[in-house]
């Protein structure tokens, strides 16, 4: 006779999370989200924690999407992206960096995050290491962990004036026999560090000598403050180099919610990225791709407006915060973030909570970007000058007491 099976109480709590894969159970919780969850619904909070500007998507892009929907462009398309969009991406890179990257080396992705995930899936075997300068956007390391890779951080050096640097020798010292990829995010989120072309060339030579891949996230290339676009690895690499470049429509054209980006890969890898796209998102909405063509072909003026606006807010925030006791901050060379150091022993997460509570200003704790960010906070300055002044006034009332 079979043994009786014990009844399972329907009221007993079941921890199904424990039944998930170890790799997925290890995904970290975003500290940016922890802070934002405490204030996202408060209309009185100046929200500077998320990496997006406060302008809406420009009307010419919205109208292009609307026209495409009305014209019936609501069906599946190729996983690599519309041919017209890939051609527009090729022309965009030729116009801004003077490089000839044919359309068949581009794939359209569901934002920059999906581009990075596809690159990680393409490059990493379980246990492979990828070097990531840190503090770093937390999504980079988590994408690596999800694919079974091992993120290895290379800390930026912080100068006495608050500027960040990254000597090539520090990257080379972090290499091991398991290293397969070197990640570069220039201009950097969250530090604003921007890699000069000469250092890119030196890193390219190191990667060639060691047989390593470079994964270059160039999202903030237009957001520089010396009237010159940030350099790209595409300017010094060939179509046969081990280089993958990722980018997004989110920052340049205020399209964070549209979820559109792209990846550039070496010659001959289009079939690989077609499959990665097919088996992850199939494709992004066709009408959004038509809107992206409009952004690329008509949107250079909007980018200049965005950058000029950021530059003014940057000056207001740097000048205001630098005058406060215990605050060390330098104007970043690129991107649209400040990462000031705040004196004292208060953990950066607790400091972010306190600034939200006492100043009604939402900032990202430095440790959201790794332990290398302890003692720092990140402030997004893709905002109006008026909002930047309000943020300085509020932060001064709290930080001025340190």
DRENDO-1510 file (C-alpha; in Angstrom, 1 decimal, always signed):
<recs>
REC; n; res; u; v; w
REC; 1; UNK; +0.0; +0.0; +0.0 .
REC; 2; UNK; +1.3; +3.4; -0.9 .
REC; 3; UNK; +2.3; +5.7; +2.0 .
REC; 4; UNK; -0.1; +8.6; +2.5 .
REC; 5; UNK; +1.0; +11.9; +1.3 .
REC; 6; UNK; +0.9; +14.7; +3.8 .
REC; 7; UNK; -1.5; +17.5; +2.9 .
REC; 8; UNK; +0.0; +20.9; +2.1 .
REC; 9; UNK; -1.7; +23.8; +3.8 .
REC; 10; UNK; -2.8; +26.3; +1.3 .
REC; 11; UNK; -2.1; +28.9; +4.0 .
REC; 12; UNK; +1.5; +28.0; +4.4 .
REC; 13; UNK; +3.9; +30.6; +2.9 .
REC; 14; UNK; +6.0; +29.2; +0.1 .
REC; 15; UNK; +9.3; +30.8; -0.8 .
REC; 16; UNK; +9.4; +30.1; -4.5 .
REC; 17; UNK; +12.3; +32.5; -4.9 .
REC; 18; UNK; +14.5; +29.9; -3.3 .
REC; 19; UNK; +13.6; +27.6; -6.2 .
REC; 20; UNK; +15.0; +29.9; -8.8 .
REC; 21; UNK; +18.5; +29.6; -10.3 .
REC; 22; UNK; +21.4; +30.7; -8.1 .
REC; 23; UNK; +22.5; +33.1; -10.7 .
REC; 24; UNK; +19.1; +34.9; -10.7 .
REC; 25; UNK; +18.8; +34.8; -6.9 .
REC; 26; UNK; +22.1; +36.7; -6.7 .
REC; 27; UNK; +20.8; +39.7; -8.7 .
REC; 28; UNK; +21.4; +42.8; -6.6 .
REC; 29; UNK; +18.7; +45.3; -5.5 .
REC; 30; UNK; +19.1; +48.8; -6.9 .
REC; 31; UNK; +19.8; +51.4; -4.2 .
REC; 32; UNK; +18.6; +54.0; -6.6 .
REC; 33; UNK; +15.2; +52.3; -6.5 .
REC; 34; UNK; +15.3; +52.1; -2.8 .
REC; 35; UNK; +15.6; +55.8; -2.5 .
REC; 36; UNK; +13.2; +56.6; -5.3 .
REC; 37; UNK; +10.6; +54.3; -3.8 .
REC; 38; UNK; +10.5; +56.6; -0.7 .
REC; 39; UNK; +9.8; +59.8; -2.7 .
REC; 40; UNK; +8.7; +59.1; -6.3 .
REC; 41; UNK; +5.1; +60.0; -5.6 .
REC; 42; UNK; +5.9; +63.1; -3.6 .
REC; 43; UNK; +5.3; +66.2; -5.9 .
REC; 44; UNK; +7.5; +68.4; -3.7 .
REC; 45; UNK; +10.7; +66.3; -4.2 .
REC; 46; UNK; +13.3; +67.6; -6.7 .
REC; 47; UNK; +14.1; +64.2; -8.3 .
REC; 48; UNK; +17.7; +64.0; -9.4 .
REC; 49; UNK; +18.2; +60.3; -8.8 .
REC; 50; UNK; +17.4; +58.9; -12.2 .
REC; 51; UNK; +19.5; +59.3; -15.3 .
REC; 52; UNK; +17.1; +61.1; -17.5 .
REC; 53; UNK; +16.3; +64.7; -18.4 .
REC; 54; UNK; +13.2; +66.6; -17.6 .
REC; 55; UNK; +12.3; +67.5; -21.1 .
REC; 56; UNK; +9.6; +65.6; -23.1 .
REC; 57; UNK; +10.4; +63.9; -26.3 .
REC; 58; UNK; +10.4; +66.6; -29.0 .
REC; 59; UNK; +7.2; +66.8; -31.1 .
REC; 60; UNK; +8.8; +65.9; -34.4 .
REC; 61; UNK; +9.7; +62.5; -33.1 .
REC; 62; UNK; +6.3; +61.9; -31.5 .
REC; 63; UNK; +4.6; +62.9; -34.8 .
REC; 64; UNK; +6.8; +60.6; -36.8 .
REC; 65; UNK; +5.7; +57.7; -34.6 .
REC; 66; UNK; +2.1; +58.7; -35.0 .
REC; 67; UNK; +2.3; +59.0; -38.8 .
REC; 68; UNK; +3.9; +55.5; -38.9 .
REC; 69; UNK; +1.1; +54.0; -36.8 .
REC; 70; UNK; -1.5; +55.6; -39.0 .
REC; 71; UNK; +0.3; +54.3; -42.1 .
REC; 72; UNK; +0.0; +50.7; -40.7 .
REC; 73; UNK; +3.6; +50.3; -39.5 .
REC; 74; UNK; +2.5; +48.2; -36.6 .
REC; 75; UNK; +3.6; +44.7; -37.6 .
REC; 76; UNK; +6.8; +42.6; -37.1 .
REC; 77; UNK; +10.0; +43.6; -38.8 .
REC; 78; UNK; +13.4; +42.1; -39.1 .
REC; 79; UNK; +15.1; +41.5; -35.7 .
REC; 80; UNK; +18.2; +43.6; -36.9 .
REC; 81; UNK; +15.9; +46.6; -37.4 .
REC; 82; UNK; +14.4; +48.5; -40.3 .
REC; 83; UNK; +16.9; +48.9; -43.2 .
REC; 84; UNK; +16.1; +52.6; -43.3 .
REC; 85; UNK; +17.0; +53.0; -39.6 .
REC; 86; UNK; +20.2; +51.1; -39.9 .
REC; 87; UNK; +21.2; +53.3; -42.9 .
REC; 88; UNK; +20.3; +56.4; -40.8 .
REC; 89; UNK; +22.5; +55.1; -38.0 .
REC; 90; UNK; +25.4; +54.6; -40.4 .
REC; 91; UNK; +24.9; +58.2; -41.7 .
REC; 92; UNK; +24.7; +59.6; -38.1 .
REC; 93; UNK; +28.1; +58.1; -37.2 .
REC; 94; UNK; +29.7; +59.3; -40.4 .
REC; 95; UNK; +28.4; +62.8; -39.7 .
REC; 96; UNK; +29.5; +63.1; -36.1 .
REC; 97; UNK; +32.7; +60.9; -35.9 .
REC; 98; UNK; +33.8; +60.8; -39.6 .
REC; 99; UNK; +33.7; +57.0; -39.6 .
REC; 100; UNK; +32.4; +54.6; -42.3 .
REC; 101; UNK; +30.4; +51.9; -40.5 .
REC; 102; UNK; +28.2; +50.1; -43.0 .
REC; 103; UNK; +24.5; +49.5; -42.2 .
REC; 104; UNK; +25.1; +45.8; -41.9 .
REC; 105; UNK; +27.1; +46.2; -38.8 .
REC; 106; UNK; +24.2; +47.7; -36.8 .
REC; 107; UNK; +21.4; +46.0; -34.9 .
REC; 108; UNK; +18.5; +47.9; -33.3 .
REC; 109; UNK; +17.8; +46.9; -29.7 .
REC; 110; UNK; +15.2; +47.5; -27.0 .
REC; 111; UNK; +17.3; +50.4; -25.5 .
REC; 112; UNK; +20.9; +50.5; -24.5 .
REC; 113; UNK; +20.4; +48.0; -21.7 .
REC; 114; UNK; +19.3; +45.3; -24.2 .
REC; 115; UNK; +22.3; +46.2; -26.4 .
REC; 116; UNK; +24.6; +45.5; -23.4 .
REC; 117; UNK; +22.8; +42.3; -22.5 .
REC; 118; UNK; +23.1; +41.0; -26.1 .
REC; 119; UNK; +26.9; +41.9; -26.1 .
REC; 120; UNK; +27.3; +40.0; -22.8 .
REC; 121; UNK; +25.4; +37.0; -24.1 .
REC; 122; UNK; +27.6; +37.0; -27.3 .
REC; 123; UNK; +30.9; +37.3; -25.5 .
REC; 124; UNK; +30.9; +35.6; -22.1 .
REC; 125; UNK; +31.1; +32.0; -21.1 .
REC; 126; UNK; +30.3; +31.1; -17.5 .
REC; 127; UNK; +33.2; +32.2; -15.3 .
REC; 128; UNK; +34.7; +34.7; -17.9 .
REC; 129; UNK; +35.8; +38.0; -16.4 .
REC; 130; UNK; +34.9; +41.4; -17.6 .
REC; 131; UNK; +36.8; +44.5; -16.3 .
REC; 132; UNK; +34.5; +47.4; -15.4 .
REC; 133; UNK; +35.8; +50.8; -14.1 .
REC; 134; UNK; +34.0; +51.7; -10.9 .
REC; 135; UNK; +31.9; +53.4; -9.6 .
REC; 136; UNK; +29.8; +52.1; -12.5 .
REC; 137; UNK; +26.2; +52.0; -13.6 .
REC; 138; UNK; +24.9; +49.0; -11.7 .
REC; 139; UNK; +23.2; +47.5; -14.7 .
REC; 140; UNK; +26.5; +46.7; -16.3 .
REC; 141; UNK; +27.6; +44.2; -13.5 .
REC; 142; UNK; +24.2; +42.7; -13.2 .
REC; 143; UNK; +24.0; +42.0; -16.9 .
REC; 144; UNK; +27.3; +40.2; -16.7 .
REC; 145; UNK; +26.1; +38.1; -13.7 .
REC; 146; UNK; +22.9; +37.2; -15.4 .
REC; 147; UNK; +24.8; +35.8; -18.3 .
REC; 148; UNK; +27.1; +33.8; -16.0 .
REC; 149; UNK; +30.1; +36.1; -16.3 .
REC; 150; UNK; +32.2; +37.6; -13.5 .
REC; 151; UNK; +32.4; +41.4; -13.2 .
REC; 152; UNK; +35.8; +42.6; -11.9 .
REC; 153; UNK; +35.9; +46.3; -10.9 .
REC; 154; UNK; +38.8; +48.6; -11.6 .
REC; 155; UNK; +38.5; +51.6; -9.3 .
REC; 156; UNK; +38.8; +55.1; -10.7 .
REC; 157; UNK; +41.3; +57.2; -8.9 .
REC; 158; UNK; +39.8; +60.2; -7.2 .
REC; 159; UNK; +42.0; +63.3; -7.3 .
REC; 160; UNK; +42.0; +65.8; -4.4 .
REC; 161; UNK; +39.8; +68.2; -6.4 .
REC; 162; UNK; +37.2; +65.5; -7.0 .
REC; 163; UNK; +38.1; +64.6; -10.5 .
REC; 164; UNK; +38.3; +61.0; -11.6 .
REC; 165; UNK; +41.1; +59.3; -13.6 .
REC; 166; UNK; +41.8; +55.8; -14.8 .
REC; 167; UNK; +45.4; +55.0; -15.7 .
REC; 168; UNK; +45.9; +52.3; -18.3 .
REC; 169; UNK; +48.3; +50.6; -15.9 .
REC; 170; UNK; +45.4; +50.0; -13.4 .
REC; 171; UNK; +43.4; +48.2; -16.1 .
REC; 172; UNK; +46.4; +46.1; -17.2 .
REC; 173; UNK; +47.1; +45.2; -13.5 .
REC; 174; UNK; +43.6; +43.8; -13.2 .
REC; 175; UNK; +43.9; +41.4; -16.1 .
REC; 176; UNK; +43.9; +37.6; -15.3 .
REC; 177; UNK; +43.9; +34.5; -17.5 .
REC; 178; UNK; +40.0; +34.6; -17.1 .
REC; 179; UNK; +39.7; +38.1; -18.5 .
REC; 180; UNK; +37.8; +38.2; -21.8 .
REC; 181; UNK; +36.3; +41.7; -22.0 .
REC; 182; UNK; +37.3; +45.2; -21.0 .
REC; 183; UNK; +34.3; +47.5; -20.5 .
REC; 184; UNK; +34.6; +51.2; -21.1 .
REC; 185; UNK; +31.8; +53.7; -20.5 .
REC; 186; UNK; +33.0; +57.1; -21.8 .
REC; 187; UNK; +31.7; +59.6; -20.9 .
REC; 188; UNK; +31.0; +57.8; -17.7 .
REC; 189; UNK; +27.8; +57.3; -15.7 .
REC; 190; UNK; +28.2; +58.2; -12.9 .
REC; 191; UNK; +31.6; +59.9; -12.7 .
REC; 192; UNK; +31.7; +62.0; -15.9 .
REC; 193; UNK; +35.2; +60.7; -16.7 .
REC; 194; UNK; +35.9; +60.8; -20.4 .
REC; 195; UNK; +38.6; +58.8; -22.1 .
REC; 196; UNK; +40.9; +60.7; -24.4 .
REC; 197; UNK; +41.5; +59.3; -27.9 .
REC; 198; UNK; +45.1; +58.7; -27.1 .
REC; 199; UNK; +44.2; +56.5; -24.2 .
REC; 200; UNK; +41.6; +54.7; -26.3 .
REC; 201; UNK; +44.4; +53.9; -28.8 .
REC; 202; UNK; +46.6; +52.5; -26.0 .
REC; 203; UNK; +43.8; +50.4; -24.7 .
REC; 204; UNK; +43.0; +49.1; -28.2 .
REC; 205; UNK; +46.6; +48.1; -28.6 .
REC; 206; UNK; +46.5; +46.3; -25.2 .
REC; 207; UNK; +43.4; +44.5; -26.2 .
REC; 208; UNK; +44.8; +43.4; -29.5 .
REC; 209; UNK; +48.0; +42.1; -27.9 .
REC; 210; UNK; +46.0; +40.1; -25.3 .
REC; 211; UNK; +43.2; +38.9; -27.7 .
REC; 212; UNK; +40.6; +40.7; -25.6 .
REC; 213; UNK; +37.3; +42.3; -26.5 .
REC; 214; UNK; +36.4; +45.9; -25.8 .
REC; 215; UNK; +32.8; +46.7; -25.0 .
REC; 216; UNK; +32.3; +50.4; -25.3 .
REC; 217; UNK; +29.2; +52.1; -24.0 .
REC; 218; UNK; +29.1; +55.5; -25.8 .
REC; 219; UNK; +25.7; +56.7; -24.7 .
REC; 220; UNK; +26.8; +60.1; -23.4 .
REC; 221; UNK; +29.2; +61.0; -26.3 .
REC; 222; UNK; +27.4; +64.3; -27.1 .
REC; 223; UNK; +27.3; +65.4; -23.5 .
REC; 224; UNK; +30.7; +67.1; -23.2 .
REC; 225; UNK; +31.5; +70.6; -22.2 .
REC; 226; UNK; +34.4; +71.7; -24.3 .
REC; 227; UNK; +32.5; +72.1; -27.6 .
REC; 228; UNK; +33.8; +68.8; -29.0 .
REC; 229; UNK; +32.1; +65.4; -29.1 .
REC; 230; UNK; +33.6; +62.6; -27.1 .
REC; 231; UNK; +35.9; +60.3; -29.1 .
REC; 232; UNK; +34.7; +56.9; -30.1 .
REC; 233; UNK; +36.6; +53.6; -30.4 .
REC; 234; UNK; +35.1; +53.4; -33.9 .
REC; 235; UNK; +37.6; +56.1; -34.9 .
REC; 236; UNK; +40.6; +54.0; -34.2 .
REC; 237; UNK; +39.4; +50.4; -34.7 .
REC; 238; UNK; +38.9; +48.4; -37.9 .
REC; 239; UNK; +35.9; +46.3; -38.8 .
REC; 240; UNK; +37.8; +43.2; -37.7 .
REC; 241; UNK; +38.8; +44.4; -34.3 .
REC; 242; UNK; +37.2; +42.8; -31.2 .
REC; 243; UNK; +35.0; +45.8; -30.5 .
REC; 244; UNK; +31.3; +46.1; -29.7 .
REC; 245; UNK; +29.8; +49.5; -29.2 .
REC; 246; UNK; +26.4; +50.1; -27.5 .
REC; 247; UNK; +24.2; +53.2; -27.6 .
REC; 248; UNK; +20.7; +54.4; -27.0 .
REC; 249; UNK; +18.2; +57.0; -28.2 .
REC; 250; UNK; +17.2; +57.7; -24.6 .
REC; 251; UNK; +19.6; +60.5; -23.6 .
REC; 252; UNK; +20.2; +62.5; -26.9 .
REC; 253; UNK; +16.5; +62.8; -27.8 .
REC; 254; UNK; +14.7; +62.5; -24.4 .
REC; 255; UNK; +13.4; +59.1; -25.4 .
REC; 256; UNK; +14.0; +57.1; -22.2 .
REC; 257; UNK; +10.5; +55.5; -22.2 .
REC; 258; UNK; +10.6; +54.5; -25.9 .
REC; 259; UNK; +13.2; +51.7; -25.3 .
REC; 260; UNK; +15.2; +52.0; -28.4 .
REC; 261; UNK; +19.0; +51.6; -28.8 .
REC; 262; UNK; +21.6; +50.0; -31.0 .
REC; 263; UNK; +24.7; +47.8; -31.0 .
REC; 264; UNK; +27.6; +48.0; -33.5 .
REC; 265; UNK; +29.5; +44.7; -34.0 .
REC; 266; UNK; +32.5; +43.6; -36.1 .
REC; 267; UNK; +32.2; +42.5; -39.7 .
REC; 268; UNK; +30.4; +39.1; -40.1 .
REC; 269; UNK; +28.5; +39.0; -36.9 .
REC; 270; UNK; +25.1; +40.2; -38.2 .
REC; 271; UNK; +23.7; +36.7; -38.2 .
REC; 272; UNK; +24.7; +36.3; -34.6 .
REC; 273; UNK; +23.0; +39.5; -33.5 .
REC; 274; UNK; +20.0; +38.8; -35.6 .
REC; 275; UNK; +19.5; +35.6; -33.6 .
REC; 276; UNK; +20.1; +37.3; -30.3 .
REC; 277; UNK; +17.4; +39.9; -31.2 .
REC; 278; UNK; +15.0; +37.3; -32.5 .
REC; 279; UNK; +15.1; +35.2; -29.4 .
REC; 280; UNK; +15.0; +38.1; -26.9 .
REC; 281; UNK; +12.6; +40.8; -28.2 .
REC; 282; UNK; +11.9; +39.7; -31.8 .
REC; 283; UNK; +12.1; +43.4; -32.6 .
REC; 284; UNK; +11.2; +46.7; -31.1 .
REC; 285; UNK; +7.9; +48.2; -32.4 .
REC; 286; UNK; +8.1; +49.2; -36.0 .
REC; 287; UNK; +6.5; +52.6; -35.6 .
REC; 288; UNK; +9.1; +53.5; -32.9 .
REC; 289; UNK; +11.8; +52.6; -35.4 .
REC; 290; UNK; +10.3; +55.1; -37.8 .
REC; 291; UNK; +10.4; +57.7; -35.0 .
REC; 292; UNK; +14.1; +56.9; -34.5 .
REC; 293; UNK; +14.9; +57.7; -38.1 .
REC; 294; UNK; +13.4; +61.1; -37.5 .
REC; 295; UNK; +15.5; +61.6; -34.4 .
REC; 296; UNK; +18.7; +60.7; -36.3 .
REC; 297; UNK; +17.9; +62.8; -39.4 .
REC; 298; UNK; +16.3; +65.8; -37.8 .
REC; 299; UNK; +17.5; +65.8; -34.2 .
REC; 300; UNK; +20.9; +67.4; -34.1 .
REC; 301; UNK; +19.5; +70.7; -33.0 .
REC; 302; UNK; +17.6; +69.2; -30.1 .
REC; 303; UNK; +20.9; +67.5; -28.9 .
REC; 304; UNK; +22.6; +70.9; -28.9 .
REC; 305; UNK; +19.7; +72.3; -26.9 .
REC; 306; UNK; +20.0; +69.5; -24.4 .
REC; 307; UNK; +23.7; +69.9; -24.0 .
REC; 308; UNK; +23.6; +73.7; -23.6 .
REC; 309; UNK; +20.9; +73.3; -20.9 .
REC; 310; UNK; +23.0; +70.6; -19.1 .
REC; 311; UNK; +26.0; +72.9; -19.2 .
REC; 312; UNK; +24.2; +75.7; -17.5 .
REC; 313; UNK; +22.7; +73.5; -14.8 .
REC; 314; UNK; +26.2; +71.9; -14.3 .
REC; 315; UNK; +27.7; +75.3; -13.6 .
REC; 316; UNK; +25.0; +76.2; -11.2 .
REC; 317; UNK; +25.3; +73.0; -9.2 .
REC; 318; UNK; +29.1; +72.8; -9.2 .
REC; 319; UNK; +29.4; +76.5; -8.0 .
REC; 320; UNK; +26.7; +76.1; -5.4 .
REC; 321; UNK; +27.9; +72.8; -3.9 .
REC; 322; UNK; +31.6; +73.6; -4.0 .
REC; 323; UNK; +31.0; +76.5; -1.7 .
REC; 324; UNK; +29.6; +74.2; +1.0 .
REC; 325; UNK; +31.7; +72.9; +3.9 .
REC; 326; UNK; +32.8; +69.3; +3.6 .
REC; 327; UNK; +31.7; +69.0; -0.1 .
REC; 328; UNK; +34.3; +68.3; -2.8 .
REC; 329; UNK; +33.0; +68.4; -6.4 .
REC; 330; UNK; +34.6; +69.0; -9.7 .
REC; 331; UNK; +32.9; +69.8; -13.0 .
REC; 332; UNK; +32.7; +66.6; -15.0 .
REC; 333; UNK; +34.1; +66.4; -18.5 .
REC; 334; UNK; +31.2; +64.5; -19.8 .
REC; 335; UNK; +27.7; +62.9; -19.3 .
REC; 336; UNK; +25.2; +64.8; -17.1 .
REC; 337; UNK; +26.0; +63.7; -13.5 .
REC; 338; UNK; +27.9; +65.2; -10.6 .
REC; 339; UNK; +29.5; +62.9; -8.1 .
REC; 340; UNK; +30.4; +65.0; -5.1 .
REC; 341; UNK; +32.2; +63.7; -2.0 .
REC; 342; UNK; +30.5; +64.5; +1.2 .
REC; 343; UNK; +32.7; +64.6; +4.3 .
REC; 344; UNK; +31.7; +62.5; +7.3 .
REC; 345; UNK; +31.1; +58.9; +8.3 .
REC; 346; UNK; +27.4; +58.7; +7.2 .
REC; 347; UNK; +26.9; +55.9; +4.7 .
REC; 348; UNK; +26.0; +57.2; +1.3 .
REC; 349; UNK; +22.6; +55.4; +1.3 .
REC; 350; UNK; +21.7; +56.9; +4.7 .
REC; 351; UNK; +22.8; +60.3; +3.4 .
REC; 352; UNK; +20.6; +59.9; +0.4 .
REC; 353; UNK; +17.6; +59.0; +2.6 .
REC; 354; UNK; +18.4; +62.1; +4.8 .
REC; 355; UNK; +18.6; +64.5; +1.9 .
REC; 356; UNK; +15.3; +63.2; +0.6 .
REC; 357; UNK; +13.7; +63.6; +4.0 .
REC; 358; UNK; +15.2; +66.9; +5.1 .
REC; 359; UNK; +15.9; +68.7; +1.8 .
REC; 360; UNK; +13.3; +67.1; -0.4 .
REC; 361; UNK; +16.0; +66.4; -3.0 .
REC; 362; UNK; +16.3; +63.0; -4.4 .
REC; 363; UNK; +19.9; +61.9; -5.2 .
REC; 364; UNK; +21.4; +58.5; -5.9 .
REC; 365; UNK; +23.7; +57.0; -3.2 .
REC; 366; UNK; +27.3; +56.5; -4.3 .
REC; 367; UNK; +27.1; +52.8; -3.2 .
REC; 368; UNK; +24.4; +52.2; -5.8 .
REC; 369; UNK; +27.4; +52.2; -8.2 .
REC; 370; UNK; +29.5; +49.8; -6.1 .
REC; 371; UNK; +31.4; +50.0; -2.9 .
REC; 372; UNK; +33.8; +52.3; -4.6 .
REC; 373; UNK; +31.1; +55.0; -4.4 .
REC; 374; UNK; +31.0; +55.1; -0.6 .
REC; 375; UNK; +31.1; +58.7; +0.6 .
REC; 376; UNK; +29.8; +60.0; -2.7 .
REC; 377; UNK; +26.3; +60.8; -4.2 .
REC; 378; UNK; +25.3; +61.1; -7.8 .
REC; 379; UNK; +23.2; +64.1; -8.9 .
REC; 380; UNK; +21.7; +64.2; -12.4 .
REC; 381; UNK; +21.9; +67.7; -13.9 .
REC; 382; UNK; +19.9; +67.2; -17.1 .
REC; 383; UNK; +17.4; +69.7; -15.7 .
REC; 384; UNK; +16.4; +73.3; -16.1 .
REC; 385; UNK; +18.6; +76.1; -14.6 .
REC; 386; UNK; +15.7; +77.0; -12.4 .
REC; 387; UNK; +15.4; +73.5; -11.0 .
REC; 388; UNK; +19.2; +73.4; -10.5 .
REC; 389; UNK; +19.0; +76.6; -8.4 .
REC; 390; UNK; +16.2; +75.2; -6.4 .
REC; 391; UNK; +18.2; +72.0; -5.7 .
REC; 392; UNK; +21.2; +74.1; -4.6 .
REC; 393; UNK; +19.1; +76.1; -2.2 .
REC; 394; UNK; +17.6; +73.1; -0.7 .
REC; 395; UNK; +20.8; +71.1; -0.4 .
REC; 396; UNK; +22.6; +74.2; +1.1 .
REC; 397; UNK; +20.1; +74.3; +4.0 .
REC; 398; UNK; +21.0; +70.7; +4.9 .
REC; 399; UNK; +24.6; +70.2; +3.9 .
REC; 400; UNK; +25.6; +73.7; +5.0 .
REC; 401; UNK; +25.1; +72.5; +8.6 .
REC; 402; UNK; +27.9; +69.9; +8.2 .
</recs>
